[in-house]
Amino acid sequence: MGYIPLSSEQIKVALNATQLFETLEGHRQQARSVAGSMHWKRINGRDYLYRAYSYGKNQSLGPRSHETEQTKVQFEARQQAYREQESQLRDQFTVHSAYIRANRLNRFPLAGARVIRALQRQNVPFRVIGTNALYAYEARAGIQFQAEHLATDDMDVLMDARQGVRIVTNLKRRSLLSLLQSSDKTFQRVSSSPYEFCAANARGYRVDFITQGGDPMHMNDFERLLDSDDLKPVTISSLKWQVSAPRFEAVVFDERGMPLRVHTTDPRAFVLHKWYVSQQPDRQAMKRARDEDQARLVATLLRNELADLPTTRAVNRIFPHTVSQHAVDALDDLDL
């Protein structure tokens, strides 16, 4: 079958750690309200209260008065309470991570997890696709895929070319390469080609930036927004289906046992796309075999473990009818 169900103990540990992580995520939504600092600034012999933000903006909140003094006191109290709760939650994760490791739930490659966190800190929109999506599917289904289905030394990061302006804006004058290097300083371009789309770290772990598009040898509008010496997401025509597919997310655990929210595509779209590329004659034979194997594996998972997924026609509307029909005919467990 290609996977085994989690034990009752593993399920309990995973659920407890996931709930704690969701508490932390909710807590961090308050971060903007306590960001920066407040200070007094003397202007023409009078004190004014200013709110300073980390990105350089300063906002006047008015001259010194009982009200502005209370505003400063209350802000600093909220800020202190926020920091204390953050510290307490992080301490609890240290305990939970030990349970995660003891129950062999620490699955997601650490190098990839660090890259995802670096992108998330900048609010860069993206999805993880390919083999690494299987970690999200298994977490949602309460199973573990056998190791041979997960073995990979790279990660595919899908970026929607239509969101190019938002991506570049959120990078805040950084490059995709420097963002990778913030997670691991050993990441370097694989080659000196101006069309390079991937980087690898000292251990050989690769991150490939990909996007939807036509001719990969012609620069699209998204690429033009990036620095001339930055990594350029390679355009692949069939990714237009993945970009338009419904979103899917799950909390997984990296090799240290720390939680990570992974955003990917609906597993039904995964199956159709994997099946499609497995049938392309210009794809390497070993990759075709692996693509077909993963398509069959996730189709089985959908029938047996993910039958509760909301019914949607979105996947059928995205993929050409011939692609969907051929996949359904070939994969006994797939029913769209």
N, C-alpha and C positions, 0 to 999 in steps of 0.2 A: 504493500500500500504506500510505502514511502515515508510514513510518519507514524509517531506513537502519541497517544493521548497523555496529557500531564496527569500526574498523580494528584490525589486530593490534597496532599501537603504542598505540592508545587503550586496548585491553584490558589490555596489559601495565602501563601507567601506572595505570589504575584499580585493578587487582588489587594492585599494590604499595602504593598509598596506602590501600586498604581494609584490607590486612593490618596496616599500621602503625597504623591507627585501632583495629583490634580489639586490638592490643597495648596501646594506651593505655587502652581500655575495661577490659581485664583488670587493668591497673595501678591504675586508679582504684577498683577493687573493694576495694583494700587501704586506701583513704582513711580509713575509720572507725577502723582499728587504730592510725593515727598522728595522729588528729585531736586538737586541743586542745594542752595543755601539762602539764608536771609541775613542781611547785614545793614548796619547804619552807615549812611554816607552824608558827610557834612557839606552843605552847599549854601554859600552866602550866609554863614553863621547859623544855619538851621539844619537839624538832623532829618534825613529822609530814610524811610525803610525801602530797601531794594531786594528783589528776588533775583538771584543769580542762577543761571542754568549752565550745565556742563558744556553745552555747545556755544557758549560765549554771550548769549543774550542776557541782558539785565533789564528788569522791569521795576519801575517805581510804584510803590504801594501807598505813597502819601507821606506827609510830614509826621514827625514823632508826636504821638498822642497816646492816650490810654488805650484806644482801640488798636493802633498799630503795634503797641508794645504787647498787647494780648495776642495779636496775630502772630507775632514772632515766637512768643512762648508756646502757643498751641502748635505751630508748625514744627518746632524743634521737638516737642513732646511726641507728635505723630511720627516724626522721622526716627526718633529713638525707639519707639515701639515697633515700627516697621523693621528696623535693623535687628532688634532682639528676636522678633518672631522668625525672621529669615534665618538667623543663626540657630535657633532651636530646631527649625525644620531641617536644616542641613545636618545638624548633629543626629537627628533621627534617621536620615538617609545613610549615615555611616553604619548604624546598626542594621538597617534593612539590607544594605548591600552585602553584608556578611551572610545573611539568610539567603539572598538571591544566589550568591556564589555557591553556598553549601548545597543548594537545590538545583544547581547546574542550569540556572535560568539566564546566566550572563552570556548572551549569545552574539550580540551585534558587535562587529569589528570595532575596536577602539579608535583606530585612525579615522574610519568613516564617521563614527559618532562625534568626534571632535570637529570634523568638517561641518557636519550638520549643525552643531551648536554655534559655530562661528557664523554661518549663514543666518541662523535664526536670530542671533543677537543683533544683526543688522536689518532684520525684517525683510530680507531678500526673498521674494516669492520663488519657490521651486518645488519640485517633487523628486523623490528618489524612485527610480524605476529599475527594471532588470532584476537580477538575482536578489539584490538586497531588499526588494519589496516582499520577498518571502518571509522575512522576519516579522513584518507587520501582519501578514496573513496568519502566520502560526500563532502570534500573540492573541489575535482576535478570536481564533478558533479553539484555543486551549490545547494545542498540540505542539510537537516538535518534529520538524522535518529531519530526516536522516542526513548526516553530515555531507554525504556526497552530492546532495542537491544544493547545498549552500556554499560549497567551496568556491571562493572567488577572491582575487586580490585587487579588485577594482570596484568603483562605484559610479553609476551613471546618474548625473544630476541634470534633470530636465528643466529647462527654462523656457517659458512661453515668450516667443519673440514679440508678441503683441504687448507685452508688459515691459519692453525694453527701457522706457523712460523711468518707470517706477524702480526697476532693478538698479539702474545707474544712479538714480537719486539716492536710494537707500544705501548704496555703497559708500556714499559720502566721500567722494574723491579717492577712494581706494580702488584697487584693481581686483579682479577675481583671483589672480595669482597671489597678491599680498594677503587676501583674505584667507586663502589656503595656508599661507605661511604663518598666519597668526595662530593657527591650530597646530602647526608643526613646521618649524623653521626650515626643515630639510626639503620641503616641497620645491621642486624645480620643474621648468618646462621640459617635456620629454625630448623636444627637438627645437632647433632655431627657426623652423618654418613660420612664416607670418600667419599661416592658417592653423597653427597649433591649438588644439582644443583640450589638451589634457596635461596634467602634471603628476609627478610621482615623488614619493618621499624616499628617504634613504633605505627603507626596507622594501621598496618596490611596490608599495601600495599606490594605485593610480586613481585619480579622480578625473572622469571625463565629463565635460560640459557639452550638452547636446540640446538642440532645439528643432522645431518644425521648420520646413522650408523646401525649396526646390533645388537648384543647382548649388552644390556645396562649394564650388569654385568661384561663386559670385557673392560678394558681400551684401548682406541684407541690412535693413535699417537698424536692427538691433546691434549688429556688429559695428556699424559706423559710430554708435554712441560710446563704444568702449575705447579705451586708450589704444593707440596704434600698436604698442608692444605688449598688450594684454592677451590672455588666452581668448580665443574666439570660438564660441559654441558651434560645433559642427552641425550643419543642417541635414536632416534626414526626412525624406518626404512622408514616410509612414507614421512619423511621430505626430502628425496632425490629429490622428485618432487618439493618441495618448493625452495630448494637450487638452482635447475637448472632453475626455472621459470624466465621469463623476469622480470626485475626490474620495479617498479612503485614508484613514489614519488609525494608528494604534500606538500604545506605549510599549516600548521594548526596553531591554536592559543591555548595556554594553558589557564588555569583558571585565570591567571592574565591579559590575553589579549596580551601576548608576542608571537611572531612568532616562529615557529619551523618547520624545514624540516624533514618530516618523510619518510624513505625509507622502502618499503615493497615489496610485490610480485604482479604481474598482477592480477587484480580482477577475471579474468577467471580461473586462477590457484587457487585462493582463493575458488571459487565456487566448483571446482572439488575436492579439498582436503577436504573441509568441508562436501561435500556430501559423499565422501568416508568414512570418520571417523564416520559419522552419521549412516552408515550401518554396523559398526563393532559390533558384538554381545557382545564382552567383554568390551565395553565402557559403562559407567554409563548411565542409562536411561535418566536422566535429561540432561546430557551433549549431548547425541545423539539428543534429541529433540531440544536443542539450536543450535547445529551444522546444523541440517536440516533447521531450521528457518532462520539462517544466510545465508545458501546457496541459499535458495529461494529468500531472500531479495536482495542479491547482483546480482542474476540472473535477477531479475526485473529491478534493477538499470542499468545493462548493456544494456538491451533491450531499456529502455525508456530514459535514461539520458547519457549513455556513448557509444552511437552508433558510435561516431566519433573516438573511439580508433583505432589505426592502426591495420589493419588485420595482423595476425601472425599465422603461423603454429607451432610455437615453443611450445605452450601449448599442442597441440595435440601430438607432438612428444615426449614430456616428460612423459605424463601420459599413462598408458596402455590403449589400445583401449576399453577394457571392462569397465574400470572406466569411460572414457569419454562418451561412448555410453549409459551406464546406467543412467548417470547424465542427458544427453540430453533428453532421453526418459522420465525421471521422472519429470524434471523441464520444465514446459511449456515455460518459458521465456528464456531459455538458448539455444543458437544456436552458436556452435563453428564452 
